[in-house]
């Protein structure tokens, strides 16, 4: 091994001296670098050098870093705290962004076309419903009489066992609710297109045959605007009071149809006698409530004298009013004991210039004036009770000029009643009108019901009862009616009754099998034409104008109408209701 040279020994001694100085320098001076001294050691000899060289590695000699002063420590802590806050804020932003992205993705997945929103809004404001009455009717015995429905007509006497399938009603109910409290209803209904089938000219040399063949067509039944918050400002007692304008229900008929619950089977009493359920006009209706119970229910209005499907011809209008009182309060519609009164004052639908009308039978006007020019009244008084399983009502009716012959024969009547023979005039003719079939009966009807001093009276009972634990009910109605109480032994007095069983198939469909009967109960005995002339001069001599007749010759009227009592009508029916 070669001994180190003196130069090497000198370098080592200087390095040791410098290290000793650093190690033993007092702490308070601290002039040396806190990072120490870096030397380079020869890996073979262990000698230390100040500069790097071949075979040398760096060696750092010195003290550990001293603790920073308090100001520096505080600054470091503030930096650390700021960093933590920034990190927390960054993480929170990241979480919010993740949530927003998730929500956005959900909204994107749930995006629907604009028309979906339109339909949803339209659905909230628009409602469609339907009501259909269908039936099968078989008539073991046919006669003349009033109609149960607008579309219910049958052939007259001599057509026993006539039977038919009918659509008695087919509503399409459209309701629109543009804003709170306001609504619009539009309801078309079917009707049979009866009428005179005469050809219509479509050129100078050609014509087209009529299509009035009794087929079903549509017309408007209801079309009105309603506001149902008329008296909400007065408090809960009058909440629900509504005003209607247009083609609307009158205050009584629709109300009574809901009371008896079987309108799809037969008509209510005054509806059967000719008072339609809908007319054009304006009306107010509503309840008076206390403590969630209805004590008063009412309706009143002004209407046209024409029915909803007729042309208004008068220069007057009619008014109607109904008041129902529940002495113990009603928890739901019609529930409990109720007392109801109804009044109607109006005129028959005749234009003002028809001031002097002939009955159409005989050469002279009616002795007491014609019913078409007269005012009319109808009123009704009811006592009714409705429970969950049954309901019963008794009714008294009275009217004045409210039941002309056209009402009696709304179902069907003698052809000669609607078109009197041309010989039944003051001009006379070549043959006697009194020999025409059903002429004498038609003239008698015109005399008794066509004058302006008729008084009507009737008594009615109707009800229903549910058979426990079954979907079946028993339903029934009895109506007794006198068309003119001024007539002794009036051959037109009648009663009708309906008895049936109803099956509630589901919430939309009901089916009833029933028998309906119209009977003119007076005995068949001759009716004096002289007595008939006290009500209308219809049985008078008619000039005989045939060739060779003596001057002043006439056709003498009969002294009696031999068969004044009409034939009864009996029907067996199957009635169906679909309501949605």
LUMGU-682803 format. One line per field, with one value per residue (C-alpha): residue number from 0; residue in three letters; y, x, z. Coordinates in steps of 0.1 Angstrom, whole numbers. Layout:
% residues N
num: [NUM | ...] $
residuo: [ALA | ...] $
Y: [Y | ...] $
X: [X | ...] $
Z: [Z | ...] $
END
This chain:
% residues 580
num: [0 | 1 | 2 | 3 | 4 | 5 | 6 | 7 | 8 | 9 | 10 | 11 | 12 | 13 | 14 | 15 | 16 | 17 | 18 | 19 | 20 | 21 | 22 | 23 | 24 | 25 | 26 | 27 | 28 | 29 | 30 | 31 | 32 | 33 | 34 | 35 | 36 | 37 | 38 | 39 | 40 | 41 | 42 | 43 | 44 | 45 | 46 | 47 | 48 | 49 | 50 | 51 | 52 | 53 | 54 | 55 | 56 | 57 | 58 | 59 | 60 | 61 | 62 | 63 | 64 | 65 | 66 | 67 | 68 | 69 | 70 | 71 | 72 | 73 | 74 | 75 | 76 | 77 | 78 | 79 | 80 | 81 | 82 | 83 | 84 | 85 | 86 | 87 | 88 | 89 | 90 | 91 | 92 | 93 | 94 | 95 | 96 | 97 | 98 | 99 | 100 | 101 | 102 | 103 | 104 | 105 | 106 | 107 | 108 | 109 | 110 | 111 | 112 | 113 | 114 | 115 | 116 | 117 | 118 | 119 | 120 | 121 | 122 | 123 | 124 | 125 | 126 | 127 | 128 | 129 | 130 | 131 | 132 | 133 | 134 | 135 | 136 | 137 | 138 | 139 | 140 | 141 | 142 | 143 | 144 | 145 | 146 | 147 | 148 | 149 | 150 | 151 | 152 | 153 | 154 | 155 | 156 | 157 | 158 | 159 | 160 | 161 | 162 | 163 | 164 | 165 | 166 | 167 | 168 | 169 | 170 | 171 | 172 | 173 | 174 | 175 | 176 | 177 | 178 | 179 | 180 | 181 | 182 | 183 | 184 | 185 | 186 | 187 | 188 | 189 | 190 | 191 | 192 | 193 | 194 | 195 | 196 | 197 | 198 | 199 | 200 | 201 | 202 | 203 | 204 | 205 | 206 | 207 | 208 | 209 | 210 | 211 | 212 | 213 | 214 | 215 | 216 | 217 | 218 | 219 | 220 | 221 | 222 | 223 | 224 | 225 | 226 | 227 | 228 | 229 | 230 | 231 | 232 | 233 | 234 | 235 | 236 | 237 | 238 | 239 | 240 | 241 | 242 | 243 | 244 | 245 | 246 | 247 | 248 | 249 | 250 | 251 | 252 | 253 | 254 | 255 | 256 | 257 | 258 | 259 | 260 | 261 | 262 | 263 | 264 | 265 | 266 | 267 | 268 | 269 | 270 | 271 | 272 | 273 | 274 | 275 | 276 | 277 | 278 | 279 | 280 | 281 | 282 | 283 | 284 | 285 | 286 | 287 | 288 | 289 | 290 | 291 | 292 | 293 | 294 | 295 | 296 | 297 | 298 | 299 | 300 | 301 | 302 | 303 | 304 | 305 | 306 | 307 | 308 | 309 | 310 | 311 | 312 | 313 | 314 | 315 | 316 | 317 | 318 | 319 | 320 | 321 | 322 | 323 | 324 | 325 | 326 | 327 | 328 | 329 | 330 | 331 | 332 | 333 | 334 | 335 | 336 | 337 | 338 | 339 | 340 | 341 | 342 | 343 | 344 | 345 | 346 | 347 | 348 | 349 | 350 | 351 | 352 | 353 | 354 | 355 | 356 | 357 | 358 | 359 | 360 | 361 | 362 | 363 | 364 | 365 | 366 | 367 | 368 | 369 | 370 | 371 | 372 | 373 | 374 | 375 | 376 | 377 | 378 | 379 | 380 | 381 | 382 | 383 | 384 | 385 | 386 | 387 | 388 | 389 | 390 | 391 | 392 | 393 | 394 | 395 | 396 | 397 | 398 | 399 | 400 | 401 | 402 | 403 | 404 | 405 | 406 | 407 | 408 | 409 | 410 | 411 | 412 | 413 | 414 | 415 | 416 | 417 | 418 | 419 | 420 | 421 | 422 | 423 | 424 | 425 | 426 | 427 | 428 | 429 | 430 | 431 | 432 | 433 | 434 | 435 | 436 | 437 | 438 | 439 | 440 | 441 | 442 | 443 | 444 | 445 | 446 | 447 | 448 | 449 | 450 | 451 | 452 | 453 | 454 | 455 | 456 | 457 | 458 | 459 | 460 | 461 | 462 | 463 | 464 | 465 | 466 | 467 | 468 | 469 | 470 | 471 | 472 | 473 | 474 | 475 | 476 | 477 | 478 | 479 | 480 | 481 | 482 | 483 | 484 | 485 | 486 | 487 | 488 | 489 | 490 | 491 | 492 | 493 | 494 | 495 | 496 | 497 | 498 | 499 | 500 | 501 | 502 | 503 | 504 | 505 | 506 | 507 | 508 | 509 | 510 | 511 | 512 | 513 | 514 | 515 | 516 | 517 | 518 | 519 | 520 | 521 | 522 | 523 | 524 | 525 | 526 | 527 | 528 | 529 | 530 | 531 | 532 | 533 | 534 | 535 | 536 | 537 | 538 | 539 | 540 | 541 | 542 | 543 | 544 | 545 | 546 | 547 | 548 | 549 | 550 | 551 | 552 | 553 | 554 | 555 | 556 | 557 | 558 | 559 | 560 | 561 | 562 | 563 | 564 | 565 | 566 | 567 | 568 | 569 | 570 | 571 | 572 | 573 | 574 | 575 | 576 | 577 | 578 | 579] $
residuo: [UNK | UNK | UNK | UNK | UNK | UNK | UNK | UNK | UNK | UNK | UNK | UNK | UNK | UNK | UNK | UNK | UNK | UNK | UNK | UNK | UNK | UNK | UNK | UNK | UNK | UNK | UNK | UNK | UNK | UNK | UNK | UNK | UNK | UNK | UNK | UNK | UNK | UNK | UNK | UNK | UNK | UNK | UNK | UNK | UNK | UNK | UNK | UNK | UNK | UNK | UNK | UNK | UNK | UNK | UNK | UNK | UNK | UNK | UNK | UNK | UNK | UNK | UNK | UNK | UNK | UNK | UNK | UNK | UNK | UNK | UNK | UNK | UNK | UNK | UNK | UNK | UNK | UNK | UNK | UNK | UNK | UNK | UNK | UNK | UNK | UNK | UNK | UNK | UNK | UNK | UNK | UNK | UNK | UNK | UNK | UNK | UNK | UNK | UNK | UNK | UNK | UNK | UNK | UNK | UNK | UNK | UNK | UNK | UNK | UNK | UNK | UNK | UNK | UNK | UNK | UNK | UNK | UNK | UNK | UNK | UNK | UNK | UNK | UNK | UNK | UNK | UNK | UNK | UNK | UNK | UNK | UNK | UNK | UNK | UNK | UNK | UNK | UNK | UNK | UNK | UNK | UNK | UNK | UNK | UNK | UNK | UNK | UNK | UNK | UNK | UNK | UNK | UNK | UNK | UNK | UNK | UNK | UNK | UNK | UNK | UNK | UNK | UNK | UNK | UNK | UNK | UNK | UNK | UNK | UNK | UNK | UNK | UNK | UNK | UNK | UNK | UNK | UNK | UNK | UNK | UNK | UNK | UNK | UNK | UNK | UNK | UNK | UNK | UNK | UNK | UNK | UNK | UNK | UNK | UNK | UNK | UNK | UNK | UNK | UNK | UNK | UNK | UNK | UNK | UNK | UNK | UNK | UNK | UNK | UNK | UNK | UNK | UNK | UNK | UNK | UNK | UNK | UNK | UNK | UNK | UNK | UNK | UNK | UNK | UNK | UNK | UNK | UNK | UNK | UNK | UNK | UNK | UNK | UNK | UNK | UNK | UNK | UNK | UNK | UNK | UNK | UNK | UNK | UNK | UNK | UNK | UNK | UNK | UNK | UNK | UNK | UNK | UNK | UNK | UNK | UNK | UNK | UNK | UNK | UNK | UNK | UNK | UNK | UNK | UNK | UNK | UNK | UNK | UNK | UNK | UNK | UNK | UNK | UNK | UNK | UNK | UNK | UNK | UNK | UNK | UNK | UNK | UNK | UNK | UNK | UNK | UNK | UNK | UNK | UNK | UNK | UNK | UNK | UNK | UNK | UNK | UNK | UNK | UNK | UNK | UNK | UNK | UNK | UNK | UNK | UNK | UNK | UNK | UNK | UNK | UNK | UNK | UNK | UNK | UNK | UNK | UNK | UNK | UNK | UNK | UNK | UNK | UNK | UNK | UNK | UNK | UNK | UNK | UNK | UNK | UNK | UNK | UNK | UNK | UNK | UNK | UNK | UNK | UNK | UNK | UNK | UNK | UNK | UNK | UNK | UNK | UNK | UNK | UNK | UNK | UNK | UNK | UNK | UNK | UNK | UNK | UNK | UNK | UNK | UNK | UNK | UNK | UNK | UNK | UNK | UNK | UNK | UNK | UNK | UNK | UNK | UNK | UNK | UNK | UNK | UNK | UNK | UNK | UNK | UNK | UNK | UNK | UNK | UNK | UNK | UNK | UNK | UNK | UNK | UNK | UNK | UNK | UNK | UNK | UNK | UNK | UNK | UNK | UNK | UNK | UNK | UNK | UNK | UNK | UNK | UNK | UNK | UNK | UNK | UNK | UNK | UNK | UNK | UNK | UNK | UNK | UNK | UNK | UNK | UNK | UNK | UNK | UNK | UNK | UNK | UNK | UNK | UNK | UNK | UNK | UNK | UNK | UNK | UNK | UNK | UNK | UNK | UNK | UNK | UNK | UNK | UNK | UNK | UNK | UNK | UNK | UNK | UNK | UNK | UNK | UNK | UNK | UNK | UNK | UNK | UNK | UNK | UNK | UNK | UNK | UNK | UNK | UNK | UNK | UNK | UNK | UNK | UNK | UNK | UNK | UNK | UNK | UNK | UNK | UNK | UNK | UNK | UNK | UNK | UNK | UNK | UNK | UNK | UNK | UNK | UNK | UNK | UNK | UNK | UNK | UNK | UNK | UNK | UNK | UNK | UNK | UNK | UNK | UNK | UNK | UNK | UNK | UNK | UNK | UNK | UNK | UNK | UNK | UNK | UNK | UNK | UNK | UNK | UNK | UNK | UNK | UNK | UNK | UNK | UNK | UNK | UNK | UNK | UNK | UNK | UNK | UNK | UNK | UNK | UNK | UNK | UNK | UNK | UNK | UNK | UNK | UNK | UNK | UNK | UNK | UNK | UNK | UNK | UNK | UNK | UNK | UNK | UNK | UNK | UNK | UNK | UNK | UNK | UNK | UNK | UNK | UNK | UNK | UNK | UNK | UNK | UNK | UNK | UNK | UNK | UNK | UNK | UNK | UNK | UNK | UNK | UNK | UNK | UNK | UNK | UNK | UNK | UNK | UNK | UNK] $
Y: [0 | 34 | 60 | 92 | 121 | 153 | 171 | 145 | 148 | 186 | 185 | 161 | 182 | 213 | 196 | 183 | 218 | 233 | 207 | 213 | 250 | 243 | 218 | 241 | 274 | 289 | 286 | 323 | 331 | 308 | 324 | 291 | 278 | 256 | 232 | 222 | 215 | 191 | 172 | 145 | 112 | 90 | 55 | 38 | 59 | 75 | 109 | 140 | 166 | 199 | 192 | 163 | 140 | 105 | 79 | 104 | 105 | 135 | 136 | 164 | 174 | 198 | 204 | 196 | 225 | 246 | 252 | 282 | 313 | 318 | 342 | 317 | 289 | 310 | 318 | 281 | 272 | 298 | 284 | 249 | 261 | 280 | 248 | 227 | 252 | 253 | 215 | 213 | 239 | 220 | 187 | 204 | 219 | 185 | 169 | 197 | 192 | 154 | 160 | 185 | 161 | 133 | 156 | 167 | 131 | 123 | 153 | 144 | 108 | 121 | 147 | 142 | 159 | 192 | 176 | 154 | 185 | 200 | 168 | 167 | 203 | 197 | 166 | 188 | 212 | 189 | 160 | 137 | 114 | 95 | 84 | 58 | 44 | 14 | -8 | -37 | -31 | -55 | -43 | -70 | -44 | -11 | 22 | 59 | 78 | 100 | 91 | 80 | 94 | 117 | 86 | 64 | 60 | 29 | 22 | 27 | 2 | -30 | -36 | -60 | -77 | -49 | -50 | -29 | -22 | 14 | 39 | 62 | 84 | 88 | 117 | 128 | 151 | 175 | 196 | 224 | 242 | 273 | 288 | 284 | 284 | 286 | 256 | 250 | 220 | 208 | 178 | 165 | 138 | 115 | 119 | 102 | 122 | 118 | 141 | 143 | 126 | 149 | 151 | 182 | 197 | 200 | 214 | 225 | 189 | 167 | 161 | 141 | 120 | 128 | 110 | 116 | 79 | 77 | 73 | 87 | 121 | 144 | 177 | 198 | 190 | 211 | 239 | 264 | 284 | 280 | 299 | 280 | 305 | 330 | 333 | 319 | 353 | 349 | 320 | 282 | 283 | 293 | 278 | 261 | 284 | 285 | 305 | 290 | 305 | 287 | 254 | 242 | 219 | 234 | 235 | 205 | 177 | 168 | 172 | 147 | 123 | 120 | 116 | 86 | 71 | 52 | 78 | 52 | 32 | 57 | 95 | 114 | 126 | 161 | 151 | 124 | 150 | 173 | 194 | 190 | 186 | 212 | 247 | 278 | 304 | 316 | 300 | 301 | 270 | 261 | 248 | 264 | 245 | 245 | 223 | 202 | 195 | 208 | 223 | 241 | 233 | 256 | 265 | 293 | 308 | 324 | 302 | 302 | 288 | 265 | 232 | 230 | 216 | 240 | 274 | 301 | 318 | 338 | 374 | 361 | 339 | 315 | 313 | 283 | 278 | 249 | 248 | 218 | 218 | 192 | 197 | 175 | 184 | 162 | 146 | 138 | 145 | 138 | 120 | 120 | 136 | 163 | 186 | 201 | 226 | 235 | 262 | 271 | 300 | 305 | 303 | 278 | 283 | 303 | 335 | 367 | 371 | 338 | 355 | 336 | 299 | 272 | 238 | 223 | 205 | 221 | 255 | 276 | 286 | 270 | 283 | 292 | 302 | 281 | 266 | 276 | 313 | 307 | 310 | 278 | 269 | 238 | 231 | 201 | 193 | 163 | 145 | 123 | 102 | 87 | 63 | 43 | 12 | 27 | 57 | 67 | 98 | 110 | 138 | 160 | 178 | 205 | 225 | 250 | 246 | 224 | 193 | 198 | 170 | 171 | 161 | 132 | 119 | 125 | 88 | 83 | 95 | 93 | 105 | 126 | 145 | 159 | 165 | 171 | 165 | 194 | 190 | 199 | 236 | 262 | 256 | 220 | 193 | 165 | 140 | 140 | 144 | 126 | 93 | 94 | 69 | 84 | 118 | 120 | 109 | 134 | 162 | 153 | 154 | 188 | 201 | 188 | 196 | 224 | 251 | 277 | 267 | 233 | 223 | 193 | 172 | 142 | 120 | 100 | 76 | 62 | 45 | 19 | -7 | -26 | -63 | -69 | -86 | -87 | -63 | -61 | -34 | -33 | -2 | 12 | 42 | 49 | 80 | 90 | 119 | 139 | 160 | 183 | 183 | 203 | 173 | 149 | 113 | 124 | 95 | 107 | 102 | 77 | 61 | 45 | 22 | 7 | -22 | -37 | -54 | -37 | -54 | -32 | -50 | -27 | 9 | 19 | -5 | -11 | -34 | -35 | -57 | -41 | -38 | -4 | 2 | 31 | 26 | 49 | 37 | 53 | 29 | 28 | 46 | 71 | 107 | 135 | 158 | 186 | 184 | 184 | 216 | 233 | 231 | 237 | 240 | 211 | 191 | 213 | 208 | 210 | 223 | 195 | 207 | 175 | 177 | 175 | 183 | 205 | 241 | 245 | 208 | 199 | 169 | 166 | 157 | 126 | 130 | 108 | 97 | 60 | 49 | 79 | 59 | 51 | 16 | 8 | 3 | -24 | -30 | -54 | -38 | -45 | -12 | -7 | 23 | 29 | 60 | 70] $
X: [0 | 15 | 18 | -1 | 19 | 23 | -1 | -28 | -21 | -23 | -57 | -71 | -59 | -75 | -108 | -108 | -101 | -129 | -153 | -143 | -149 | -184 | -192 | -180 | -193 | -217 | -254 | -261 | -238 | -254 | -235 | -228 | -253 | -279 | -276 | -238 | -208 | -206 | -172 | -163 | -148 | -125 | -141 | -107 | -87 | -114 | -98 | -121 | -119 | -137 | -143 | -159 | -136 | -133 | -140 | -154 | -189 | -206 | -207 | -227 | -216 | -237 | -266 | -304 | -326 | -334 | -370 | -385 | -394 | -430 | -440 | -428 | -447 | -479 | -475 | -470 | -501 | -522 | -509 | -519 | -553 | -559 | -549 | -573 | -601 | -593 | -593 | -626 | -641 | -628 | -643 | -677 | -677 | -668 | -698 | -722 | -710 | -715 | -751 | -759 | -746 | -768 | -799 | -792 | -789 | -822 | -839 | -825 | -837 | -872 | -875 | -908 | -921 | -939 | -972 | -971 | -973 | -1000 | -1021 | -1016 | -1028 | -1057 | -1068 | -1071 | -1093 | -1113 | -1136 | -1156 | -1185 | -1213 | -1248 | -1267 | -1302 | -1310 | -1341 | -1361 | -1399 | -1427 | -1463 | -1488 | -1515 | -1512 | -1531 | -1528 | -1509 | -1479 | -1443 | -1418 | -1389 | -1384 | -1376 | -1404 | -1432 | -1452 | -1481 | -1517 | -1545 | -1545 | -1508 | -1506 | -1472 | -1453 | -1417 | -1386 | -1350 | -1345 | -1318 | -1337 | -1308 | -1272 | -1254 | -1219 | -1210 | -1181 | -1170 | -1144 | -1130 | -1111 | -1105 | -1115 | -1153 | -1161 | -1172 | -1187 | -1209 | -1219 | -1242 | -1255 | -1282 | -1299 | -1334 | -1355 | -1359 | -1397 | -1414 | -1433 | -1412 | -1417 | -1393 | -1370 | -1364 | -1328 | -1333 | -1361 | -1367 | -1356 | -1361 | -1345 | -1365 | -1366 | -1343 | -1367 | -1371 | -1370 | -1332 | -1312 | -1296 | -1279 | -1290 | -1279 | -1295 | -1274 | -1250 | -1243 | -1218 | -1217 | -1201 | -1203 | -1188 | -1216 | -1222 | -1189 | -1182 | -1211 | -1195 | -1198 | -1236 | -1241 | -1209 | -1216 | -1244 | -1242 | -1256 | -1261 | -1269 | -1278 | -1296 | -1299 | -1319 | -1350 | -1351 | -1375 | -1373 | -1336 | -1338 | -1367 | -1349 | -1321 | -1346 | -1363 | -1330 | -1345 | -1349 | -1335 | -1367 | -1395 | -1403 | -1411 | -1447 | -1446 | -1420 | -1444 | -1471 | -1450 | -1426 | -1392 | -1361 | -1341 | -1349 | -1330 | -1327 | -1309 | -1311 | -1296 | -1294 | -1276 | -1278 | -1280 | -1258 | -1251 | -1225 | -1220 | -1257 | -1280 | -1312 | -1324 | -1318 | -1333 | -1334 | -1352 | -1349 | -1365 | -1368 | -1382 | -1418 | -1404 | -1388 | -1350 | -1355 | -1383 | -1383 | -1393 | -1424 | -1438 | -1431 | -1433 | -1412 | -1419 | -1405 | -1399 | -1389 | -1382 | -1375 | -1366 | -1365 | -1347 | -1360 | -1333 | -1306 | -1293 | -1258 | -1257 | -1279 | -1316 | -1307 | -1334 | -1368 | -1375 | -1404 | -1403 | -1425 | -1423 | -1441 | -1441 | -1459 | -1456 | -1474 | -1478 | -1455 | -1476 | -1467 | -1486 | -1504 | -1522 | -1548 | -1578 | -1573 | -1597 | -1594 | -1594 | -1626 | -1659 | -1665 | -1664 | -1636 | -1635 | -1662 | -1636 | -1607 | -1578 | -1553 | -1524 | -1531 | -1536 | -1512 | -1503 | -1493 | -1478 | -1471 | -1461 | -1458 | -1437 | -1429 | -1399 | -1375 | -1342 | -1320 | -1290 | -1311 | -1344 | -1363 | -1400 | -1418 | -1454 | -1464 | -1494 | -1497 | -1519 | -1519 | -1538 | -1538 | -1507 | -1520 | -1534 | -1542 | -1507 | -1492 | -1517 | -1507 | -1469 | -1463 | -1489 | -1524 | -1551 | -1539 | -1570 | -1562 | -1530 | -1546 | -1583 | -1604 | -1609 | -1646 | -1645 | -1647 | -1673 | -1670 | -1682 | -1676 | -1690 | -1688 | -1694 | -1663 | -1682 | -1679 | -1641 | -1625 | -1614 | -1627 | -1653 | -1628 | -1602 | -1628 | -1639 | -1602 | -1598 | -1629 | -1620 | -1583 | -1580 | -1599 | -1582 | -1600 | -1586 | -1575 | -1552 | -1547 | -1526 | -1513 | -1481 | -1460 | -1426 | -1397 | -1370 | -1356 | -1324 | -1325 | -1299 | -1267 | -1276 | -1270 | -1308 | -1334 | -1371 | -1384 | -1419 | -1440 | -1478 | -1493 | -1530 | -1540 | -1571 | -1565 | -1595 | -1612 | -1640 | -1652 | -1676 | -1666 | -1638 | -1630 | -1594 | -1587 | -1559 | -1534 | -1501 | -1478 | -1443 | -1430 | -1396 | -1364 | -1330 | -1296 | -1266 | -1240 | -1211 | -1205 | -1213 | -1240 | -1276 | -1302 | -1339 | -1368 | -1401 | -1437 | -1452 | -1489 | -1512 | -1549 | -1579 | -1600 | -1635 | -1661 | -1668 | -1701 | -1714 | -1703 | -1728 | -1716 | -1739 | -1719 | -1686 | -1697 | -1697 | -1659 | -1654 | -1679 | -1667 | -1698 | -1718 | -1736 | -1712 | -1724 | -1731 | -1717 | -1719 | -1736 | -1774 | -1776 | -1805 | -1797 | -1787 | -1782 | -1758 | -1741 | -1754 | -1731 | -1737 | -1755 | -1730 | -1694 | -1699 | -1664 | -1648 | -1624 | -1591 | -1576 | -1550 | -1513 | -1492 | -1455 | -1428 | -1394 | -1357 | -1339 | -1302 | -1281 | -1245 | -1231 | -1195] $
Z: [0 | -9 | 19 | 14 | 3 | 23 | 1 | 9 | 46 | 45 | 27 | 53 | 82 | 67 | 63 | 98 | 111 | 92 | 104 | 140 | 136 | 124 | 151 | 179 | 167 | 194 | 187 | 191 | 162 | 135 | 107 | 90 | 65 | 81 | 53 | 62 | 39 | 10 | 4 | -19 | -6 | -26 | -25 | -25 | 0 | 21 | 15 | 13 | -14 | -20 | -57 | -73 | -93 | -106 | -80 | -55 | -39 | -23 | 15 | 33 | 67 | 89 | 114 | 110 | 99 | 128 | 138 | 119 | 138 | 150 | 122 | 96 | 114 | 114 | 77 | 70 | 90 | 71 | 38 | 49 | 61 | 28 | 9 | 29 | 23 | -14 | -15 | 4 | -20 | -50 | -37 | -30 | -65 | -79 | -60 | -72 | -107 | -104 | -91 | -118 | -145 | -130 | -129 | -165 | -176 | -159 | -175 | -209 | -204 | -195 | -223 | -241 | -273 | -268 | -279 | -248 | -226 | -248 | -245 | -207 | -204 | -229 | -208 | -177 | -195 | -217 | -209 | -232 | -221 | -237 | -227 | -248 | -243 | -264 | -263 | -277 | -275 | -283 | -283 | -276 | -280 | -299 | -296 | -296 | -270 | -258 | -265 | -238 | -258 | -288 | -309 | -295 | -320 | -328 | -352 | -341 | -335 | -355 | -353 | -323 | -317 | -334 | -322 | -328 | -318 | -310 | -301 | -278 | -269 | -279 | -263 | -269 | -240 | -246 | -216 | -218 | -187 | -200 | -165 | -129 | -125 | -162 | -183 | -217 | -226 | -260 | -264 | -297 | -296 | -322 | -335 | -362 | -394 | -397 | -422 | -454 | -481 | -511 | -539 | -542 | -577 | -586 | -621 | -644 | -656 | -626 | -589 | -561 | -538 | -501 | -477 | -447 | -441 | -403 | -402 | -372 | -374 | -349 | -335 | -305 | -272 | -249 | -257 | -229 | -209 | -172 | -143 | -110 | -86 | -87 | -49 | -36 | -22 | 2 | 20 | 21 | 25 | -12 | -27 | -60 | -72 | -110 | -138 | -173 | -207 | -239 | -246 | -210 | -188 | -173 | -135 | -130 | -156 | -153 | -116 | -114 | -138 | -113 | -84 | -100 | -113 | -143 | -171 | -196 | -190 | -191 | -188 | -157 | -154 | -168 | -194 | -206 | -208 | -231 | -210 | -226 | -205 | -225 | -237 | -247 | -220 | -189 | -155 | -120 | -97 | -66 | -30 | 4 | 29 | 66 | 83 | 52 | 48 | 20 | 33 | 2 | -35 | -61 | -98 | -118 | -152 | -183 | -214 | -249 | -253 | -281 | -273 | -278 | -313 | -324 | -340 | -315 | -329 | -299 | -287 | -251 | -229 | -201 | -166 | -144 | -108 | -85 | -48 | -28 | 10 | 31 | 67 | 82 | 58 | 30 | 32 | -5 | -36 | -28 | 5 | 32 | 33 | 7 | -2 | -37 | -55 | -92 | -112 | -149 | -166 | -204 | -237 | -265 | -294 | -318 | -337 | -327 | -361 | -356 | -334 | -346 | -351 | -361 | -345 | -380 | -373 | -383 | -399 | -367 | -343 | -309 | -285 | -259 | -281 | -293 | -270 | -293 | -284 | -247 | -218 | -200 | -165 | -149 | -113 | -92 | -55 | -44 | -11 | -15 | 5 | -7 | 12 | 1 | -8 | -18 | -28 | -29 | -42 | -44 | -68 | -75 | -108 | -121 | -153 | -174 | -213 | -210 | -227 | -262 | -286 | -301 | -268 | -264 | -298 | -296 | -298 | -326 | -334 | -360 | -394 | -398 | -365 | -381 | -416 | -414 | -445 | -468 | -465 | -428 | -436 | -441 | -478 | -474 | -500 | -519 | -491 | -453 | -432 | -404 | -423 | -425 | -401 | -368 | -378 | -351 | -324 | -337 | -337 | -301 | -290 | -306 | -289 | -254 | -255 | -281 | -263 | -240 | -208 | -201 | -166 | -161 | -129 | -120 | -92 | -95 | -74 | -83 | -66 | -65 | -40 | -41 | -35 | -8 | -17 | -54 | -84 | -89 | -82 | -85 | -102 | -108 | -117 | -116 | -132 | -131 | -153 | -163 | -195 | -187 | -154 | -168 | -188 | -172 | -178 | -200 | -224 | -226 | -189 | -185 | -162 | -171 | -151 | -154 | -134 | -140 | -127 | -132 | -134 | -126 | -148 | -139 | -132 | -168 | -179 | -166 | -181 | -173 | -183 | -178 | -189 | -198 | -201 | -211 | -203 | -209 | -180 | -187 | -199 | -236 | -240 | -266 | -261 | -269 | -297 | -284 | -251 | -270 | -288 | -254 | -255 | -292 | -321 | -342 | -348 | -371 | -404 | -433 | -468 | -493 | -527 | -547 | -581 | -578 | -542 | -531 | -524 | -488 | -483 | -456 | -441 | -406 | -377 | -356 | -323 | -306 | -310 | -307 | -296 | -278 | -256 | -273 | -273 | -246 | -254 | -238 | -243 | -230 | -231 | -227 | -219 | -218 | -205 | -211 | -193 | -193] $
END
